[in-house]
Amino acid sequence: MNLAGLRVLITGATGGIGSALVDKLRVQGCELLLHGNSKQGGCDKNFVRADLTTPEGVARLVDAATNFNINVLVNNCGVNDFGAFEEVDIDRIIKVNTVAPMRLTQALLPHLRSKKEAVIYNVGSVFGQIGYPGYVAYCASKHALKGFNDALTRELADSSVRVQYLSPRAVGTAMNGAAANALNVELGNAVDAPSQVAEIIARQITHGDSRVQIGFVESLEVRLNSLFPGVIDSALAKQLKQIKQHF
Ligand SMILES: NC(=O)c1ccc[n+]([C@@H]2O[C@H](COP(=O)([O-])OP(=O)(O)OC[C@H]3O[C@@H](n4cnc5c(N)ncnc54)[C@H](OP(=O)(O)O)[C@@H]3O)[C@@H](O)[C@H]2O)c1
């Protein structure tokens, strides 16, 4: 798919990955409709502010996207909360990471189906395939997003709407607070720059790959976790004390 001329809604365009993607797609000649929640989108006239945990926020963005005549929906907005499961706000995480993309997609599908070519692009996470201590609700939300993505991919296989999924590893954005960053440094986890992720997204939309996992080691871990989850259980049990020190 040629990027030039695509009309793209990016949710979470005020965030780290979102704003890098705005820069990348703009240079490629895409027309962009930007969304954010608490932050303003600078002086961009095509900016919609909406809290996607609310039906009103979703409805406002759906109206704007239909009027803007999008043919690509990038479900990118997301929240995380590193720490003990007892402490996290389950509803907020599931609503933003899972329910919002599903509701937006459902409401925009009739519009997207009317296009000769359309894309629903879901930004997941490696934690959508590997359950990780300290990220319990986040992992659940991204596992659900992955299930949604895969089932929808297959349901729309006979349509003009393509569904694509990206599974980033850690990325250097505001989503990761001081504790999560310190843990990544201590464990030697690779952390990508938002611009690298934006580059991968642009390439994936161009080439049409259904699913991309960032990182060779992470790809192996995902496969290992699916075939032999006990191996990952043991590896993470050895790191658990270290991980919990950062809660
Ligand atoms: N950073 C990582 O390590 C990492 C790794 C793997 C996957 N990802 C995924 O990549 C995507 C982008 O993350 P990021 O790292 O760029 O995060 P980020 O910098 O924290 O940006 C998050 C975006 O989501 C928006 N958002 C938050 N709450 C919202 C709500 N209630 N309603 C609507 N929008 C809301 C934020 O809007 P405002 O800023 O305007 O409030 C912001 O634009 C997410 O889906 C995330 O799960 C990130």
The ligand as an ORCA input file, in Angstrom:
! r2SCAN-3c Opt
* xyz 0 1
  N       6.245      2.482     25.776
  C       6.387      1.171     25.762
  O       7.303      0.614     26.406
  C       5.451      0.320     24.956
  C       5.819     -1.018     24.726
  C       4.954     -1.834     24.000
  C       3.759     -1.309     23.532
  N       3.434     -0.011     23.766
  C       2.147      0.461     23.285
  O       2.329      1.551     22.395
  C       1.173      2.406     22.434
  C       1.611      3.853     22.609
  O       2.284      3.949     23.855
  P       3.348      5.108     24.220
  O       4.537      4.428     24.750
  O       3.485      6.059     23.095
  O       2.594      5.764     25.448
  P       2.430      7.288     25.911
  O       3.578      8.100     25.453
  O       2.137      7.230     27.361
  O       1.117      7.764     25.114
  C      -0.140      7.221     25.427
  C      -1.207      7.873     24.580
  O      -2.496      7.329     24.966
  C      -3.388      8.419     25.252
  N      -4.359      8.083     26.304
  C      -4.103      7.810     27.608
  N      -5.261      7.663     28.287
  C      -6.267      7.843     27.387
  C      -7.673      7.861     27.482
  N      -8.336      7.670     28.638
  N      -8.394      8.107     26.362
  C      -7.757      8.333     25.183
  N      -6.416      8.347     25.033
  C      -5.680      8.105     26.131
  C      -2.472      9.552     25.722
  O      -3.133     10.809     25.570
  P      -2.618     12.139     26.376
  O      -1.114     12.104     26.392
  O      -3.156     13.261     25.579
  O      -3.192     12.044     27.727
  C      -1.279      9.386     24.774
  O      -1.528     10.027     23.559
  C       0.298      1.876     23.574
  O      -0.743      1.094     23.060
  C       1.265      1.017     24.375
  O       0.599      0.020     25.100
  C       4.259      0.819     24.448
*
